[in-house]
Amino acid sequence: MRVLHVCSPDAVPMQNIFATYNKYFGKHEITAELKFEAGDVKDFDIIHGHYALTKPVIGAYKAAKKHRKPFVLHCHGSDVRQITHQGPNKLPLKHSLVSNRLRKKADAVILSTPDLLKWSKGLYLANPVDIEMFKPMDVKKSDRILLLGRFTAGGGILCHIDKKKKYDCLNWGDDIPFPPNVKMLPFVPHDDLPKLFNRYRKMIGALVDPVSLARLEAMACGLETYTDFPMEYSSYYGFENPDEVDDPRGFVKRYHHPEKIVEVLSDIYRSIL
């Protein structure tokens, strides 16, 4: 079975997810390729598009339908709903029309976090975490707390800053007036995140995205993490709260192990062929 994965060139999280999938596809006799354009879909059995609102994925959908190839749409968050300082909200009308059409026409819709089930029909499939890449290291730990994620103005992160503690922050969200005890860090490439995570014991992640990939990768490195996890989603985690688990890495291996997730994805592919 040959599967073409398509996403945007700047969609780094989706590219990382694909790379993790690809380590395990061989066990299921699946050959997968990642391209940023639809290319010649005639050579593939299934087209798998990541993120509904990009030109490469929209083009891949059109090419798949033209050549009568099954199309899987994988939604990752802001192609289903947008994040505002007030929390999750509806997409703007223009984006909503495009996203709704692709989800309606796709042969299968995959949702990467359980909160998206509130906004769309589809199958929740947990994001895989590369537990071989993200693992504990025997290095000196800092007493500073890592802040990492897409923090939004008015999103509540400032309420979690203790004046008596020190923090290091990687933020790809809004420009937030952090107090002086928060040090802003420069950009860190994804390949260097395991080393970064292992310098800390604790992390506060994006409060509006409680099961972000960055949070899960930090947990795989053994960090105690916090995102004000909504317990309404705990049923997807055996009623465990990731904010409170004693063994963060064990939590990731139970619910985000790539071997288990690729097995489910392989079944999805076979069911639509």
C-alpha positions as CSV (number, residue, x, y, z in Angstrom):
1,M,0.0,0.0,0.0
2,R,1.4,3.4,-1.0
3,V,0.2,6.5,0.8
4,L,1.0,10.1,-0.1
5,H,1.0,12.5,2.8
6,V,0.6,16.1,2.0
7,C,1.0,19.2,4.1
8,S,2.3,22.8,4.0
9,P,6.1,23.4,3.8
10,D,6.0,25.4,7.0
11,A,3.8,22.9,8.9
12,V,6.7,21.6,11.0
13,P,4.5,19.7,13.6
14,M,2.8,17.7,10.8
15,Q,6.1,16.9,9.2
16,N,7.4,15.6,12.6
17,I,4.2,13.5,13.1
18,F,4.7,12.0,9.6
19,A,8.4,11.2,10.4
20,T,7.2,9.4,13.6
21,Y,4.5,7.5,11.6
22,N,7.1,6.4,9.0
23,K,9.3,4.6,11.5
24,Y,6.5,2.1,12.0
25,F,4.6,1.9,8.6
26,G,7.0,-0.8,7.4
27,K,5.6,-3.2,10.0
28,H,2.2,-2.9,8.3
29,E,3.5,-3.1,4.7
30,I,2.8,0.6,4.0
31,T,5.1,2.8,2.0
32,A,4.5,6.5,2.7
33,E,5.9,9.6,1.1
34,L,5.7,13.2,2.3
35,K,5.3,16.0,-0.4
36,F,4.2,19.6,-0.2
37,E,2.3,19.4,-3.5
38,A,-0.2,16.9,-4.8
39,G,2.2,15.6,-7.4
40,D,1.1,12.7,-9.6
41,V,-1.4,10.9,-7.3
42,K,-1.9,8.1,-9.8
43,D,1.1,6.3,-8.3
44,F,-0.5,6.2,-4.8
45,D,-3.3,4.1,-3.3
46,I,-4.4,6.7,-0.7
47,I,-3.9,10.5,-0.3
48,H,-3.6,11.7,3.3
49,G,-3.8,15.5,3.7
50,H,-2.8,17.2,6.9
51,Y,-4.6,20.5,7.8
52,A,-7.6,21.5,5.7
53,L,-6.8,25.1,5.0
54,T,-3.6,25.0,2.9
55,K,-3.2,25.1,-0.8
56,P,-1.2,21.8,-1.0
57,V,-3.9,19.9,0.8
58,I,-6.8,21.5,-1.2
59,G,-4.9,20.6,-4.4
60,A,-4.3,17.1,-3.2
61,Y,-8.0,16.6,-2.5
62,K,-8.9,17.8,-6.0
63,A,-6.3,15.6,-7.6
64,A,-7.4,12.6,-5.5
65,K,-11.0,13.0,-6.6
66,K,-10.0,13.5,-10.2
67,H,-8.1,10.2,-10.2
68,R,-10.6,8.5,-7.9
69,K,-8.2,7.9,-5.1
70,P,-9.4,7.7,-1.5
71,F,-8.7,10.9,0.4
72,V,-8.0,11.1,4.2
73,L,-8.3,14.5,5.8
74,H,-6.3,14.9,9.0
75,C,-7.4,18.0,11.1
76,H,-4.9,19.3,13.6
77,G,-6.8,22.1,15.4
78,S,-7.1,25.6,13.8
79,D,-8.5,24.1,10.6
80,V,-11.6,23.1,12.7
81,R,-11.7,25.9,15.3
82,Q,-9.6,29.0,16.1
83,I,-8.0,29.8,19.5
84,T,-8.7,33.2,20.9
85,H,-8.0,34.8,24.3
86,Q,-11.5,33.7,25.3
87,G,-10.8,30.1,24.4
88,P,-11.8,28.0,21.3
89,N,-14.2,29.6,18.9
90,K,-15.7,29.2,15.4
91,L,-13.6,29.7,12.3
92,P,-14.1,32.8,10.2
93,L,-16.8,32.1,7.6
94,K,-14.4,31.9,4.6
95,H,-12.2,29.3,6.4
96,S,-15.2,27.4,7.7
97,L,-16.7,26.9,4.3
98,V,-13.4,25.4,2.9
99,S,-12.9,23.2,6.0
100,N,-16.5,22.0,6.1
101,R,-16.4,21.1,2.4
102,L,-13.2,19.0,2.7
103,R,-14.4,17.2,5.8
104,K,-17.7,16.4,4.1
105,K,-16.1,15.1,1.0
106,A,-13.2,13.2,2.5
107,D,-13.4,9.4,2.7
108,A,-12.2,9.6,6.3
109,V,-11.7,12.5,8.8
110,I,-9.1,12.2,11.5
111,L,-9.0,14.6,14.5
112,S,-5.7,14.9,16.3
113,T,-7.0,16.0,19.7
114,P,-10.2,15.0,21.5
115,D,-11.5,18.6,21.9
116,L,-12.0,18.7,18.2
117,L,-14.8,16.2,18.5
118,K,-16.9,19.2,19.8
119,W,-16.4,20.9,16.5
120,S,-16.4,18.2,13.8
121,K,-17.4,14.7,13.0
122,G,-14.4,12.3,12.7
123,L,-12.2,9.8,14.4
124,Y,-10.0,10.9,17.2
125,L,-6.5,9.5,16.7
126,A,-3.9,10.6,19.2
127,N,-0.7,12.2,18.0
128,P,2.2,9.9,18.1
129,V,5.3,10.9,20.1
130,D,8.7,9.7,19.1
131,I,9.7,8.1,22.4
132,E,13.1,7.1,21.0
133,M,14.0,10.8,20.3
134,F,12.2,12.2,23.3
135,K,13.5,10.4,26.4
136,P,15.1,11.3,29.8
137,M,18.8,12.2,29.7
138,D,21.3,12.1,32.6
139,V,22.0,15.9,32.7
140,K,21.9,18.6,35.3
141,K,18.4,19.9,35.9
142,S,17.6,23.6,36.4
143,D,15.3,24.8,39.2
144,R,13.7,27.2,36.7
145,I,10.4,26.3,35.2
146,L,9.9,26.1,31.4
147,L,7.0,27.9,29.7
148,L,6.5,26.5,26.2
149,G,3.6,26.8,23.8
150,R,1.2,29.2,22.0
151,F,0.3,31.6,24.8
152,T,-2.5,34.0,24.0
153,A,-3.0,37.4,25.6
154,G,-5.8,37.1,28.2
155,G,-5.4,33.3,28.0
156,G,-4.5,33.0,31.7
157,I,-0.8,32.2,31.6
158,L,0.1,35.3,33.7
159,C,-2.1,33.9,36.5
160,H,0.3,31.0,36.8
161,I,3.5,33.0,37.2
162,D,4.7,32.9,40.8
163,K,6.8,36.0,41.6
164,K,9.0,33.9,43.9
165,K,10.1,31.5,41.1
166,K,12.1,31.9,37.9
167,Y,11.0,30.9,34.4
168,D,12.3,30.4,30.9
169,C,9.8,30.9,28.1
170,L,9.4,29.8,24.4
171,N,6.3,31.5,23.1
172,W,5.0,31.4,19.5
173,G,1.8,33.2,20.4
174,D,0.9,36.7,21.3
175,D,3.3,39.3,22.7
176,I,2.6,39.0,26.4
177,P,3.8,41.4,29.1
178,F,5.6,38.8,31.2
179,P,7.1,40.0,34.5
180,P,10.9,40.3,35.0
181,N,11.3,36.8,36.5
182,V,10.4,35.3,33.1
183,K,13.3,35.1,30.6
184,M,12.5,34.8,26.9
185,L,14.5,32.2,25.1
186,P,15.5,32.3,21.4
187,F,14.0,29.9,18.8
188,V,14.9,26.3,19.4
189,P,14.8,23.8,16.4
190,H,12.6,20.7,16.9
191,D,15.7,18.4,16.8
192,D,17.1,20.3,19.8
193,L,14.0,20.1,22.0
194,P,15.0,16.9,23.7
195,K,18.1,18.6,25.1
196,L,16.1,21.6,26.1
197,F,13.4,19.6,27.9
198,N,16.0,17.6,29.8
199,R,17.4,20.8,31.4
200,Y,14.1,21.2,33.3
201,R,12.0,19.3,35.8
202,K,8.7,21.2,35.2
203,M,6.9,22.8,32.3
204,I,3.7,24.9,31.9
205,G,2.3,24.4,28.4
206,A,-0.3,26.2,26.3
207,L,-3.4,26.4,28.5
208,V,-5.7,26.5,25.5
209,D,-4.2,23.4,24.0
210,P,-4.0,20.8,26.8
211,V,-2.7,17.9,24.8
212,S,-0.3,19.8,22.5
213,L,2.5,17.8,20.8
214,A,5.1,19.9,22.7
215,R,3.6,19.1,26.0
216,L,3.5,15.4,25.2
217,E,7.2,15.4,24.0
218,A,8.2,17.1,27.3
219,M,6.3,14.4,29.2
220,A,8.2,11.8,27.3
221,C,11.4,13.3,28.6
222,G,10.1,12.9,32.1
223,L,8.9,16.5,32.8
224,E,6.1,17.3,35.2
225,T,3.8,19.4,33.0
226,Y,0.7,21.5,33.5
227,T,-1.9,22.9,31.1
228,D,-5.0,23.2,33.3
229,F,-6.3,19.9,31.6
230,P,-10.1,19.8,31.2
231,M,-11.2,16.6,33.0
232,E,-14.0,16.2,30.5
233,Y,-11.4,14.7,28.1
234,S,-10.0,12.3,30.7
235,S,-12.1,9.4,29.3
236,Y,-9.6,9.3,26.4
237,Y,-6.8,8.7,29.0
238,G,-8.3,6.1,31.2
239,F,-9.6,8.9,33.4
240,E,-6.1,10.0,34.2
241,N,-5.2,13.7,34.4
242,P,-1.9,14.4,32.7
243,D,-1.4,17.4,35.0
244,E,-1.1,15.0,38.0
245,V,0.5,11.8,36.8
246,D,3.4,10.4,38.8
247,D,5.1,8.9,35.7
248,P,4.8,11.4,32.7
249,R,6.8,9.2,30.3
250,G,4.7,6.2,31.2
251,F,1.5,8.2,30.4
252,V,2.9,9.0,27.0
253,K,3.8,5.4,26.3
254,R,0.3,4.3,27.3
255,Y,-1.7,6.7,25.1
256,H,0.7,8.2,22.5
257,H,3.0,5.3,21.6
258,P,3.5,5.4,17.8
259,E,3.3,1.7,17.4
260,K,-0.3,1.6,18.7
261,I,-1.4,4.7,16.7
262,V,0.1,3.5,13.4
263,E,-1.8,0.2,13.9
264,V,-5.1,2.1,14.1
265,L,-4.1,4.3,11.1
266,S,-3.3,1.2,9.1
267,D,-6.8,-0.2,9.8
268,I,-8.3,3.1,8.6
269,Y,-6.4,2.9,5.4
270,R,-7.5,-0.7,4.7
271,S,-11.1,0.1,5.6
272,I,-11.4,2.7,2.9
273,L,-9.6,0.9,0.1
